């Protein structure tokens, strides 16, 4: 009788544990899971080599390894060729779970491969990131910390699309509005009359930057608490990760033009008034941006640069995302990005990336010349900034120049 009761007790305990595990992970895996039996439109067939036998290792099962096995069956490897959904051998189904369980994708057959120079461009950019991160002579804050040491609040720029297995780190002033539109379309998070929105330009601007439209790693942490870091690393390993960057000095000019040359009440109150008080001989700046612009008062570009270099700025609060360094937004030494786009080659890079993601028949990247700031304008914009100040500014943003392959602007720094 005692043995029977003990057996029933362990059966009930085990059942409760499995129910709890399913509840915890249901939100994360439900989107891919609902397409498990959806036919995938035919794509190019790829011959797969026979799987290599896995060496048998004796180790004690752990809770996290069980989670890996559970999550991996719903996640597909991020970059590479399409997976053939027909298993060649069903004798060992557990080892082929990752091949069978794939999210729905809509394939497009291309008549020509991606140009060799585009593939080489990406290889060079990824290799440069690895070299700079490994170069001990290039030092910057947070470079040598691990992914686990990054505060959760600093992961809020990593947007996750579980439907297609994509992670996008958005960088303000680098076409991020249009890439956020792309992510909304792919994730089908915006419905119009019950139908997912397919036109990126039809998404209102106020929704593009609405945090509720995007699922970020920061939200992931809030949802899954202690297990979040482990699951984040599973997705970072499996998903395709990309970001877009631009010349750091040109990005600063673009940020200034957008936030301070045009009336922006929020940025005027948070930053403009501070600049005018500290550097603009305005002990009592106008109360509103409309009053300031009617009087012809607004921070100059020189004031903006002084603000960036002022130690008081970071003491009060971290840099705003529009001028925060990319290495602080996207953590390229902790996250191995699969694709690095440059705004200077945006159209070619966007086409290449969408083909790589196998979604170029689902969505197109919307090109726009709105508020386009050219690198040829640098000498004009920095003409009123002293040479020593320019050199200090370069030191502040040097890691971004080095990591992403932008030349040192010697013409500006050596005057």
C-alpha positions, 0 to 999 in steps of 0.5 A: 500500500505504501509503494502504491501511494508513493507511486501515485504521488510521484505521478501527480508531481511529475504531471504538475511539473509538465503542466507548469512548464507548458504554461511558462513556454506557451506564449513563446512557442505558440506562434511557430507551433501553429504552423507545424502542419501548414504546407510550406510553398516549394523552394529550392531543393538542397541536398543535405549530407548525412548527419554525422553520428553524435559522440556519446557522452555521459553527463548528468541531465540538467534542468537547463539542458531539458529546456534546450531540448524543449525549445530547440524543437521549435526554433530553426537555425537563423542563416543559411539555405532552406531546410528540406521538410521531408526527412531522409531517415525517420529511424531517429526522429528525436535527432531530426526534430529541428529539421521538421519543426520550422516556422512558415516561410514563403519562398521565392526562387531566384534566377541568379545567386546573390552577387559575390561582392555582396557576400564578400562585403558582409564577410568583411564587415563581420570579420572586422567586428570580430577583429576589433572586439579581439583587439586589446588595444581598442578599449571602450566601456563594456567591451569585455563583459559577457552577455549575462552582464549586460543590464536588462534595460540595455537590451530594449533595442533588440526586436525579436520576430519569432515567426521568421526567426529574426532579431533586429537591433535598431539604431535611431537615425539609421533608417530604423523607422522603415526597418521597424515597419518591416518587422511589424509586417513580418511579425503580423502584429498590426491588423487592418480589418482583421488582415495583417498589414503588408504595406510598410508605408501604410503603417502610421508613424506613431505606431512605428515607434510604439513599443507595444508593436515590438517584442524586445529582449527587455520585454522577454526578461520581464515575461520570463524572469529568471529563465530569460537569459538562457532563452535569450541565448538560445534565440541568439544562437538560432535566429538571424541577427542584423543591424544597420549603421552609418558614419557616426559623425553624420548620424550626429548631424542627422540627430541634431537636424531632426531634434533641434532644427525643427520644433520638437517640444519634448526634446526642447524641454529635456535637452534644448533648454539645458543646452541654452542655459549651459552654453547659450547665455540663456539663464531663463530659456523660453518656456516652450519650443514655439516661443523659442522658435518665434524668437529665433532661439534654439541650440546651435550644433556647437552647443549640441557637441558641447553637451555631448562632451560635457561630463555633466551629461552622462552624470545626469542620465545615459545618452539619449538613443538618438546619439548613443553610441552603437556599441552601447545600443547593440553590443556587437562584442557580445552578440555575433551579428549575421548581417551588418548593413550600412546606410551608405549602401542601404538599397543593396544591403536591404535587398541582400538581407531580405533575400537572406531572410527568405522574405523578399516576396513578402515585403520590400524595403521602402526607400526614402530620401526624407531628412537624408544627411550626406557625409559631404556636409560634415565640413560645413557642419563642423566649421564652427566647432574648434578642432580640439573639440572635434578630436575629443568628439572623435574619441567619444565615438571612435569605437563605432568608427573602428567596429563598423569600418568608417575611416577616421575623418582626418580632414576634420581632425587635423585642421 
